[in-house]
């Protein structure tokens, strides 16, 4: 396998995933905010909450449509660019994606039409149910996708069949209720709630700064602030739980996230608040450490040593020795069906992936050609490969966490001043929320980088290395398709930004249905926009 093809395949999938993930969190968050707004409308009968639902629903629709267009191609990439991966885990990985399409995507796609066009055809309760079904479908879609991704991170619920050379189901319940999948689902969806809340709050702040649609903006801002403070606190709390899971399941990811080169000594294990990790020298520069913090933070204990990267590499060498035996025995069994070879493979099966890592550096990528002279060098290189890029992982994690705590502060101030009807007296906060609109999306992107970069060098953690997973395309084909995807997805993002800016600047007046004149017994709206009467 040409390393350039693997690198280009990784780059293409990373870019398409990061492009697509700019739309996903906003979809997840806005759906439940729309449901909350419409619930208030159904309970109170106040027209303004219906208009809030319709206006923010318009912006949701733009994001949803383009998000779907960017997401569809990703599933096809598994077959076109990652054929070995698809062969190896297709029976397991494909099932949750199929369920996602049949259960979640079809449900949200069906009901989203009713949500937009059913206002005058459904009862209030019926339309509210449709809005909740759209929200449920969007989040169920995320659930099944993250169940598939959870298998890549922690491959439970399946076993390797040496006769077919594939992973096969042995426990569907273990796959669906994988701790990694469930923790990621909750963390990801709530991060989407934060994104949706900041989006609504920021645009509402724009209106208040310009003294437009003040009642509409104030009510939208207040609901988003309350939704956001609850969500931001939850995402920080549940992020801690996900970090502990990484400590238990993916110790190399955790060590890279925290920049731990040497195993810590309890109870004074220090958490590194700032550092410049050097992957080549395997050390940190300009460290700022906080003693006695790392153990409780990661292991929830003062008495637990946290394994460092250098010790994890040494452990990986032992895994690689056993993995080489497993792969050699697997090839022997595949060729001869020798029961003794199968028994040897079963003995070392759990380390098979490490043998595949070593195969990359064996002469002619043939492990049978290893000798006592060249084996140590192969073991060293394979063990070094088990560690992800520490600099990228360390700083992606810290930037994500920094954004998370900043959102808690912003939402706390916003909720306090909004509930006390003083938000317009603090234009600095309105400007801050307006400029903060893209920050939750950036934080989500950093979180995705932490999850996927930290899994390297595996596509299926501990079983299938990334370099073995790609298709055998030419470099020219990969460059051509990469350029095509970048241009197409950039056009999608440009279209989304144009439409969102256009309709956000138009404001809710263009979407008030019906447009009532003040004093007509309605909620105080006019065709020129919501009346700027005091909402305090």
PyMOL commands that set and color helices and strands:
alter all, ss='L'
color gray80, all
select helices_A, chain A and resi 3-44+47-81+83-117+124-153+172-176+179-209+214-249+251-258+294-299+309-336+339-359+363-365+367-369+372-385+390-419+423-425+427-435+439-453+466-468+475-506+508-511
alter helices_A, ss='H'
color red, helices_A
select strands_A, chain A and resi 158-161+166-169+271-278+283-290+458-460+464-465+525-526+529-530
alter strands_A, ss='S'
color yellow, strands_A
deselect
rebuild
show_as cartoon
